[in-house]
Amino acid sequence: MQDREPWRIGELDEDYRHSAVLVLFGALDSVPAGYAEHSEGPGRDLDVLFVQRADTLRAHPGQVAFPGGRLDPPDGEIGTFVDVPGGSVSAPHVRAALREAHEETGLDPAGVEVLGALHPVPLPVSNHLVTPVIGWWCKESPVDVVDHAESSLVFRVPVLDLINPAHRYYATVTRGPRTYKSPAFDVQVPGVPGTVSVWGFTGVVLDRILDRLGWSVEWDRSVKRPAPGVGGTT
């Protein structure tokens, strides 16, 4: 998760909070992938679950994210672990990722097999240290917006559409003399006009995962656009 571009704005304060997100891969549902060139490639039968945060939220309004949130005391003490296929991962982060995903989307945590976790990633804009938990949706359950005050959309995107070079660009935010950029993905959501953009922290994590898995397809890194809803400057 090392920076490949200047996307991280600021540094964490000493009183940062721990949080976790669930990066959930599932078998491709009834919505087909629109990118046919790699229809026989890796990830062709998979999709990823996302939520779009409500426009009325104070933090990250309208942004697309992986389900997740802060660790709560019932999640347990930092430093305890659970076994997963790849070794062991932090138990509180797993519990938080599954609990928050259930609260946001209604998914049944019992249907998720936790495969592992990435190293924690600083998110200075909200002063959180975020651990992405990787899961496989081995027994799918219905998902939808649970609380419209928190989320506006719950949707799945085929991996093939995420790696489509035509859907990729850098989203930029300018603060003072510096411009920050993050990998971004334009995706289509059934029933939603136009496209929805995945960028910022979520775009960075997704970019790193696809690259590490060897699923990425080369894209034009010269394409830059102001981050949606930010206007590129703050």
SULGI-V233730 format. One record per residue. N is the residue number from 0. RES is the residue in three letters. PHI is phi in whole degrees, 0 to 359 (NA if undefined). OMEGA is omega as a letter, one per 20 degrees, with the letter a starting at -180 (999 if undefined). D_LAST is the distance of its C-alpha to the last C-alpha in Angstrom with 2 decimals. Layout:
n->{N;N}
res->{RES;RES}
phi->{PHI;PHI}
omega->{OMEGA;OMEGA}
d_last->{D_LAST;D_LAST}
This chain:
n->{0;1;2;3;4;5;6;7;8;9;10;11;12;13;14;15;16;17;18;19;20;21;22;23;24;25;26;27;28;29;30;31;32;33;34;35;36;37;38;39;40;41;42;43;44;45;46;47;48;49;50;51;52;53;54;55;56;57;58;59;60;61;62;63;64;65;66;67;68;69;70;71;72;73;74;75;76;77;78;79;80;81;82;83;84;85;86;87;88;89;90;91;92;93;94;95;96;97;98;99;100;101;102;103;104;105;106;107;108;109;110;111;112;113;114;115;116;117;118;119;120;121;122;123;124;125;126;127;128;129;130;131;132;133;134;135;136;137;138;139;140;141;142;143;144;145;146;147;148;149;150;151;152;153;154;155;156;157;158;159;160;161;162;163;164;165;166;167;168;169;170;171;172;173;174;175;176;177;178;179;180;181;182;183;184;185;186;187;188;189;190;191;192;193;194;195;196;197;198;199;200;201;202;203;204;205;206;207;208;209;210;211;212;213;214;215;216;217;218;219;220;221;222;223;224;225;226;227;228;229;230;231;232;233}
res->{MET;GLN;ASP;ARG;GLU;PRO;TRP;ARG;ILE;GLY;GLU;LEU;ASP;GLU;ASP;TYR;ARG;HIS;SER;ALA;VAL;LEU;VAL;LEU;PHE;GLY;ALA;LEU;ASP;SER;VAL;PRO;ALA;GLY;TYR;ALA;GLU;HIS;SER;GLU;GLY;PRO;GLY;ARG;ASP;LEU;ASP;VAL;LEU;PHE;VAL;GLN;ARG;ALA;ASP;THR;LEU;ARG;ALA;HIS;PRO;GLY;GLN;VAL;ALA;PHE;PRO;GLY;GLY;ARG;LEU;ASP;PRO;PRO;ASP;GLY;GLU;ILE;GLY;THR;PHE;VAL;ASP;VAL;PRO;GLY;GLY;SER;VAL;SER;ALA;PRO;HIS;VAL;ARG;ALA;ALA;LEU;ARG;GLU;ALA;HIS;GLU;GLU;THR;GLY;LEU;ASP;PRO;ALA;GLY;VAL;GLU;VAL;LEU;GLY;ALA;LEU;HIS;PRO;VAL;PRO;LEU;PRO;VAL;SER;ASN;HIS;LEU;VAL;THR;PRO;VAL;ILE;GLY;TRP;TRP;CYS;LYS;GLU;SER;PRO;VAL;ASP;VAL;VAL;ASP;HIS;ALA;GLU;SER;SER;LEU;VAL;PHE;ARG;VAL;PRO;VAL;LEU;ASP;LEU;ILE;ASN;PRO;ALA;HIS;ARG;TYR;TYR;ALA;THR;VAL;THR;ARG;GLY;PRO;ARG;THR;TYR;LYS;SER;PRO;ALA;PHE;ASP;VAL;GLN;VAL;PRO;GLY;VAL;PRO;GLY;THR;VAL;SER;VAL;TRP;GLY;PHE;THR;GLY;VAL;VAL;LEU;ASP;ARG;ILE;LEU;ASP;ARG;LEU;GLY;TRP;SER;VAL;GLU;TRP;ASP;ARG;SER;VAL;LYS;ARG;PRO;ALA;PRO;GLY;VAL;GLY;GLY;THR;THR}
phi->{NA;296;297;254;206;284;257;273;263;86;229;291;280;295;263;299;253;273;213;215;235;254;266;253;265;226;292;307;273;287;272;286;285;265;258;276;297;244;293;252;270;300;76;296;254;239;222;231;268;227;233;250;290;296;293;272;288;285;259;54;298;75;278;277;214;282;303;162;174;292;285;249;310;296;287;105;274;300;108;258;225;234;281;226;307;266;140;215;223;298;298;299;290;297;298;295;298;290;296;294;297;295;293;271;239;82;296;272;302;295;268;250;262;282;264;166;208;273;297;302;240;292;233;300;300;242;58;236;254;254;255;283;261;265;228;244;277;285;222;290;225;299;228;190;297;266;232;290;285;255;225;252;216;230;206;241;234;301;303;299;286;290;272;301;303;292;261;247;194;258;269;243;227;250;233;61;277;251;246;255;221;223;303;222;226;269;232;260;242;307;85;247;293;71;235;246;257;255;210;64;306;295;297;296;299;298;302;293;295;298;292;295;283;78;266;295;245;303;225;281;281;276;280;228;220;303;301;302;79;252;77;86;226;220}
omega->{r;a;r;r;a;a;a;a;r;a;r;r;a;a;a;r;r;r;a;r;r;r;a;r;r;r;a;a;a;r;a;r;a;a;a;a;r;a;r;a;r;r;a;a;a;r;a;a;r;r;r;a;a;a;a;a;r;a;r;a;r;a;r;a;r;r;r;a;a;r;r;a;r;r;r;a;r;a;r;a;r;r;r;a;a;a;r;r;a;a;a;a;r;a;a;a;a;a;a;r;r;a;a;a;a;a;r;a;r;a;a;r;r;a;a;r;r;r;r;a;r;r;a;a;r;r;r;r;a;r;r;r;a;a;r;a;a;r;a;r;a;r;r;r;r;a;a;r;a;a;r;a;r;a;r;a;r;r;a;r;r;a;r;a;a;a;a;r;r;r;a;r;a;r;a;a;a;r;r;a;r;r;a;a;r;a;r;r;a;r;a;a;r;a;r;a;r;a;r;a;a;r;r;a;a;r;a;a;a;r;a;r;a;a;a;r;a;a;a;a;r;a;a;r;r;a;a;r;a;a;r;a;r;999}
d_last->{25.50;24.89;21.71;22.49;19.06;16.10;14.42;14.57;11.70;13.72;17.25;19.19;20.59;24.37;24.46;22.78;24.21;26.03;25.37;26.71;26.11;28.92;28.88;31.81;33.82;36.44;39.09;37.89;38.41;39.65;36.56;37.48;35.31;34.66;34.68;38.38;38.43;38.15;39.98;42.40;39.90;38.55;36.77;38.24;39.43;36.36;33.20;30.28;29.23;25.68;24.16;21.23;19.62;19.90;17.16;18.03;17.28;14.94;14.22;13.29;14.32;16.05;15.80;19.11;20.67;24.07;25.94;25.76;24.73;25.73;29.22;31.50;34.72;36.98;35.48;37.44;37.11;35.03;37.62;39.69;39.96;41.32;43.06;41.61;43.08;41.26;42.11;40.41;36.96;35.59;37.21;34.61;31.81;34.07;34.95;31.38;30.29;33.34;33.15;29.55;30.27;33.26;31.43;28.67;30.88;34.46;35.59;38.68;37.97;41.64;41.02;38.53;39.90;37.61;37.89;35.85;32.45;29.98;29.12;26.45;22.86;20.32;17.22;15.49;12.52;15.45;17.98;20.45;22.91;23.53;26.87;27.20;30.72;32.42;34.81;37.37;38.00;41.78;42.63;40.14;39.62;37.99;34.24;32.10;29.51;31.07;28.72;26.68;24.64;23.39;23.53;23.78;25.45;27.68;28.71;30.27;29.57;32.37;31.84;33.12;30.33;27.74;29.39;29.82;28.33;27.50;25.06;23.10;20.14;17.12;13.77;10.95;7.36;6.47;5.61;8.06;11.20;10.93;10.45;11.27;13.50;15.67;18.86;18.63;21.51;22.09;24.85;27.07;27.91;31.24;30.99;27.31;26.81;24.89;23.22;21.10;18.72;19.07;16.32;14.55;17.13;19.62;19.47;20.07;22.95;24.45;24.36;26.13;28.70;29.64;29.95;32.04;34.29;34.92;33.79;31.01;31.79;30.53;27.61;25.93;23.23;22.35;20.71;16.91;14.73;11.08;10.78;12.33;10.74;7.11;7.85;7.05;3.80;0.00}
